[in-house]
Amino acid sequence: MFNVQSERIARIFCLVAAIALGASMAAAQQNRKGTSAPLFTVLAPRAASSTASVRFTPLAAGLLTPCPRFLSNQTQDADSAPGYVRPSFHQRFHNYAVHTYGPIKMTELAIGSAISQADDVPPEWHQGWGAYGKRFVSDVGSTAVGGTTEFALAEALRVDTKYYPCECKGIWPRVGHALKSAITARAGADGHRVFSVPALVGPYAGAFSTLAWYPSRYGPKDGFRTGNYDLLDSVGESIALEFLLPVLHKFHLR
């Protein structure tokens, strides 16, 4: 389970590709609105003093922007969400089911299991279609435990863990919103943000559950390490969702 570097690196590459696709879509949308600025001006931070300065700002200016800017309060991502309506139990359960067992998650797990098969992890399971099936079922089981734990905790704590895209504009503010959303949840009637215990506990619950069926030589240290990777995966998924939700809604995948 736990020689998972290759699998995690592959997933990160997929997430980077998804973010790049989202950036390209954002640039195309700007051009359709009549903005003549090329892609690098879309990536650059918006200047408060003059929109003209953004048009000629090189990409380097955006790359040199300090990371704390990602979490700036100017992203219009207030702690309370105007117009927020807490979803019903049916809607929350649907979100849990799609996020945990939906086609996108199953595709991700199938690819991850294939990478584990190629890396022969764990080696005790050997090779062949039967071994691949065992690895895939293992990944599905881990995801089911993690997702169910997150959903149950969210219900117990009365928080809403659904991902809500940012109302802000620009690549960096949206990335900042996604990073914040990965570790927070909506609470109360006004949808204010609170630290998300379910989002933290879920990945580790899924990782530790695999110790029940993995070879006995794997222990808590391995579970904790894999939980760290799974938590990082959830952060990457938030960033990807921020840019790809319109596409997923179009094809009824989210």
N, C-alpha and C positions, 0 to 999 in steps of 0.2 A: 504494500500500500504505500510504501512510503519512500520509495525511490521515485518520487513523483516530479522531479525537476523538469523532465522533458514534457510531461503532460501540462504542467503549469505554464511553462514557457510558451507552448503552442497555444494555450488559451489566451495568454496575454497578447500574442501576435494577432489572434483573431479579434480581440477587443480593440487593438490599435487600428486594425483595418476597418472595423465598424465605426470608430471615431473619425477616421479619415473620410469615410463615406458620408457621415453626417456633416462634416465640414464642407465637403463638396456640394452637398444638397443646400446648405445654408448659403453658400456663395451663389449657387444657381438661382436661389430664391431672390437674393439681392439684385441680381442682374435682371430678373423678370420684372422687378419693381422699377426698373429704369436706372439703377445705380450702375455707373460705369466703372466703379472701382474693381480691380482684380481680386483674386482670392486672398493675396497677402494683406490687403487692406482690411478684409473681413476679419482675419485672424488677429490683427493688431488691436490693442485696447482703444476704446473710444475716448477721444480727448474732450474734456469738459468745456474748453474754451472755444474750440472751433471745429466744425465738422470737416472743414477743408484740410486741416492738418492730418486727419485720419487718412485722407485719400492718398497722401504721399508718405505715410509712415511705413518704413520697411518692416519686414517680418522680425528682424533682429530686435526691434523695439519691444515687440510683444514677448519675445523669448527672454528678454532681460528684465521683464516686469517681475517684481518679487512675488513669490508664491502666496504670501498672505493676502494679496489682492484678490485671489480666488474667492476668499470668504468675505469680501467687502460688503457692507450693508447697502451699497449702491446698486446691488443686483436686483432690487425690488423683491427680494425673497424675505419678506418680513416674518417674524416669529408667528404672527397670526396670519391666517389666509383669508382675505376678504372673499365672501361668497362660498366659503367651504361648507359642505354638507357631509356629515359623517355617513359613510356608506352603510347600508343595511347588512344584517348578518349574511343574507344570501349573496350580496355583492362581495363581502369580505371572504366568504368561503370560496366563491368563484375565483377571486384573485389568487387565493392560496392554491387552488387546484391547478390553475393555468401556470402559475409560477413554479410549482413543484412537479407537475406531471404533464405539462403541455408539450407540444411538438418541438418547440425550440429547446426546452430543457432536455428532452429525450434525445434530440440530435446532438446536443453538446455531450451528453453522457455516452452516446454511442461512439463519438470520436475519441473521447477520453479513454474509454475502455479499449479501443483499438491501439491507442498509444501505449497503454499499460501492457497490452498483449505483445507489442513490438519490443518493449523494454523487459518483458518477462517478469512482471511484478504482480503478485509475488511469484518467485520461481517454483514454489511448491505446486502451483496450479498448472504448470507445464504449458503446452501449446495445443492448437487445434480449435475447432468450433465449439466443442464442449467447454474448453477453458475460457474462450472469449465470452460465451454465455454466462459463465460463472462470474467473470469480472464485470460484465454489464449488469447482472442482477445485483451484485455487490454495490455498484455505484448507484443504482436505482434505490436500493435499500437505505444507503447512507443519506441520499437526498431526501427520501421520504421521512426518515427520522428527523433530520435537520429542519425540513420545511414544516412538519407537523409540530415540532417543539416550538418553532417560531410562532406559528399560528396560535397554538394553545396559550403561550405566554402573552401574546398580543391580546387575546380575548380576556385573559385573567386580569391584565393590567389596563384594559380598555384603551389601547392605543391602535392607531391605524397605520399599518406598515406598507400600504400601497405606495407605489412610486408616483409622485405628481411632478410633471415637468415644470421647468422654470418659466415664469412669465417674462423673464428678462431677455435681452438681446445680446448677441456677441458670444464668441466661443468661450472665452475665459470665464465670464460670469456664469455661464451654463455649466461648465466643468466644476466650478466652485459649488454651485447648487447641488450637483450630483454627489460630490464628496461629502457635503453636509448631510444629504438625504440618506447616505449609506449608513450613518451612525445615529440618525434621529428618526422620530416617528411623529405623526400628528396625534394630538390629544385634545379632548374637550370639544365643546360645541363650536368653538372658533377655529379649531385646527392648529393651535399653537404647537410649536416644536418642543419635544422633550428627548432626552437621551434614550435611545432604543435598546433596552435590555434584550428583547427578542432577537434583534439583528446581531447582537454580540454572542448570545448563547447558542443560537441555532446552528451555526457552522461547526462549533465544537461538539455539540450533541451528535450531529451526523458523523463527524470524524471518529469520536469515541465509540459509536455504536458498531463500527466495523471490527472492533476488537473481539466481538462476540463470535465472529465467523472466520476471522483471519487466522493464519497459523499462530501457535502459542508463543513463538519467539517475539511477536510484536507486543509492545506494552504501552503504558500511558504516555511515555515520552514521544512515541511515534504518533499517537492520537493527537497530542497537543501540537506537534509540528504540522500535521495535516490540517488541523483546525485553523492554524495560522494561514495556510495556503488558501483554505476555503473562504476565510474571511476576506482575504485579498481579492479572491474571485468575485465576491459579492460587491466589493467596491468597484471593480471593473465593470460588472453588470450594470450598476447604477449609471456609470458614465455612458455606456453603450445605449441604455434605455433613453437617456436624455435626448440623444440625437436620432434614434431610430424608432421611437414610439409612433410617429406619424405613419411610417411605412408598415409597422406591425398592425396598427389599427386598420390600415387600408386593406390588408390581406386577412383581417380578422384573426390575427395570431396573438392578440393581447387585449 
